[in-house]
Amino acid sequence: MVQLVNRAEVLGLLDEVGELADQLTPNEREMVSTIKAKYDGLGDESFDDKICIEVIIRNVGIREGFGMKPSEAAMRSIDLPTEGGDE
């Protein structure tokens, strides 16, 4: 069953994130594209689609606040220490 309130909120967020398209990383663009494709029809919707889009919009704001470009964010990596022997 389609949850109309959730669907309306997701569609509104998709419009909002569409205005930020040039500020998205490749992974974010792919996620938005996948969610948008789900909402072109009826049915295949997920409860966490709204959360995913909200996080993407939040991430754009964070990058903007730190003066980061989307290309810089995509290239960052965190080297975590590994446990075990030095073999």
Residue frames relative to the residue before (quaternion, step in Angstrom):
aa qw qx qy qz dx dy dz
M 1.0000 0.0000 0.0000 0.0000 0.00 0.00 0.00
V 0.4290 -0.6986 0.5171 0.2460 3.56 -0.96 0.88
Q 0.2430 -0.7402 0.6094 0.1472 3.56 -0.91 0.93
L 0.3384 -0.8145 0.4386 0.1727 3.53 -0.12 1.34
V 0.6389 0.5203 -0.3423 0.4517 3.61 0.97 -0.76
N 0.6630 0.4917 -0.3005 0.4779 3.58 0.88 -0.95
R 0.6435 0.5288 -0.3197 0.4517 3.59 0.94 -0.88
A 0.6615 0.5048 -0.3056 0.4628 3.58 0.92 -0.90
E 0.6514 0.5097 -0.3155 0.4651 3.59 0.99 -0.83
V 0.6580 0.5022 -0.3107 0.4673 3.59 0.94 -0.87
L 0.6552 0.5060 -0.3191 0.4615 3.59 0.92 -0.83
G 0.6308 0.5208 -0.3265 0.4736 3.59 1.07 -0.71
L 0.6655 0.4891 -0.2952 0.4804 3.57 1.00 -0.84
L 0.6122 0.5375 -0.3530 0.4602 3.60 1.06 -0.66
D 0.6246 0.5156 -0.3342 0.4821 3.59 1.05 -0.69
E 0.6611 0.5147 -0.3019 0.4549 3.56 0.96 -0.92
V 0.6970 0.4503 -0.2802 0.4825 3.60 0.88 -0.92
G 0.5613 0.6001 -0.3813 0.4236 3.59 1.18 -0.45
E 0.6411 0.5166 -0.3125 0.4738 3.56 1.14 -0.65
L 0.7063 0.4338 -0.2458 0.5025 3.59 1.25 -0.41
A 0.2729 0.8324 -0.4615 0.1402 3.58 1.31 0.13
D 0.6861 0.4888 -0.2953 0.4508 3.59 0.97 -0.76
Q 0.6822 0.4711 -0.2779 0.4852 3.59 1.27 -0.22
L 0.5409 0.6369 -0.3916 0.3853 3.59 1.27 0.09
T 0.4557 -0.6322 0.5449 0.3094 3.54 -1.22 0.56
P 0.6759 -0.4858 0.3425 0.4358 3.63 -1.17 0.30
N 0.6499 0.5129 -0.3234 0.4583 3.61 0.97 -0.78
E 0.6540 0.5033 -0.3113 0.4712 3.56 1.00 -0.80
R 0.6242 0.5330 -0.3384 0.4602 3.59 1.01 -0.78
E 0.6493 0.5187 -0.3089 0.4625 3.57 0.97 -0.87
M 0.6593 0.5046 -0.3072 0.4651 3.59 0.93 -0.88
V 0.6558 0.4990 -0.3116 0.4731 3.59 0.92 -0.88
S 0.6435 0.5247 -0.3182 0.4575 3.58 0.98 -0.82
T 0.6512 0.5139 -0.3062 0.4670 3.57 0.98 -0.86
I 0.6765 0.4778 -0.2968 0.4753 3.58 0.89 -0.91
K 0.6369 0.5351 -0.3273 0.4482 3.57 0.96 -0.84
A 0.6426 0.5234 -0.3192 0.4596 3.58 0.98 -0.82
K 0.6346 0.5274 -0.3297 0.4587 3.59 1.04 -0.73
Y 0.7413 0.4213 -0.2232 0.4725 3.57 0.99 -0.81
D 0.4650 0.6485 -0.4616 0.3876 3.60 1.25 0.14
G 0.7462 0.2787 -0.1730 0.5794 3.55 1.16 -0.58
L 0.5174 -0.6003 0.4845 0.3705 3.55 -1.23 -0.35
G 0.7031 0.5234 -0.3318 0.3487 3.52 -1.08 0.64
D 0.8193 0.3630 -0.1868 0.4026 3.57 0.10 -1.29
E 0.3346 0.7810 -0.4725 0.2340 3.58 1.12 0.54
S 0.2356 -0.7721 0.5791 0.1139 3.54 -1.18 0.60
F 0.5889 -0.6123 0.4004 0.3434 3.57 -1.09 0.67
D 0.7315 0.4497 -0.2471 0.4491 3.59 1.08 -0.60
D 0.3872 0.7289 -0.4845 0.2898 3.62 1.21 0.10
K 0.6416 0.5251 -0.3188 0.4593 3.57 0.96 -0.87
I 0.6561 0.5128 -0.3097 0.4590 3.57 0.92 -0.90
C 0.6390 0.5368 -0.3275 0.4430 3.60 0.94 -0.86
I 0.6849 0.4722 -0.2925 0.4717 3.58 0.88 -0.91
E 0.6286 0.5293 -0.3396 0.4576 3.59 1.01 -0.76
V 0.6464 0.5102 -0.3178 0.4700 3.60 1.00 -0.79
I 0.6330 0.5248 -0.3323 0.4620 3.59 0.98 -0.80
I 0.6586 0.4946 -0.3064 0.4772 3.59 0.92 -0.90
R 0.6372 0.5212 -0.3226 0.4672 3.59 1.00 -0.80
N 0.6563 0.5204 -0.3091 0.4505 3.59 0.95 -0.89
V 0.6112 0.5348 -0.3479 0.4685 3.59 1.04 -0.73
G 0.6646 0.5075 -0.2968 0.4612 3.58 0.95 -0.87
I 0.6406 0.5161 -0.3204 0.4696 3.58 1.02 -0.79
R 0.6578 0.4990 -0.3153 0.4678 3.58 0.89 -0.91
E 0.6400 0.5250 -0.3192 0.4614 3.56 0.98 -0.84
G 0.6559 0.5283 -0.3001 0.4480 3.58 0.98 -0.86
F 0.7320 0.3836 -0.2208 0.5180 3.57 1.11 -0.68
G 0.4827 -0.6960 0.4175 0.3290 3.58 1.27 0.08
M 0.4202 0.7043 -0.4669 0.3306 3.58 1.14 0.60
K 0.3646 -0.6879 0.5812 0.2367 3.51 -1.17 0.65
P 0.6192 -0.5539 0.3883 0.3988 3.62 -1.10 0.54
S 0.6354 0.5368 -0.3381 0.4402 3.60 1.03 -0.72
E 0.6362 0.5140 -0.3328 0.4694 3.59 1.09 -0.60
A 0.6518 0.5253 -0.3183 0.4448 3.58 0.97 -0.82
A 0.6657 0.5148 -0.3081 0.4438 3.56 0.99 -0.76
M 0.7056 0.4732 -0.2654 0.4558 3.57 1.11 -0.58
R 0.5055 0.6558 -0.4353 0.3535 3.60 1.20 -0.19
S 0.0202 0.7702 -0.6373 -0.0135 3.52 -1.17 0.59
I 0.2707 -0.7451 0.5899 0.1534 3.51 -1.15 0.61
D 0.2342 -0.7672 0.5840 0.1246 3.55 -0.69 1.10
L 0.1571 -0.7974 0.5794 0.0615 3.53 -0.52 1.20
P 0.4963 -0.6374 0.4817 0.3396 3.58 -1.02 0.70
T 0.2924 -0.7469 0.5705 0.1766 3.52 -1.05 0.74
E 0.3702 -0.7103 0.5532 0.2290 3.52 -1.10 0.69
G 0.5763 0.5817 -0.4389 0.3700 3.51 -1.10 0.62
G 0.7232 -0.4427 0.3178 0.4242 3.49 -1.30 -0.15
D 0.5000 -0.6394 0.4935 0.3125 3.53 -1.28 0.31
E 0.2569 0.8032 -0.4975 0.2034 3.56 0.86 0.91
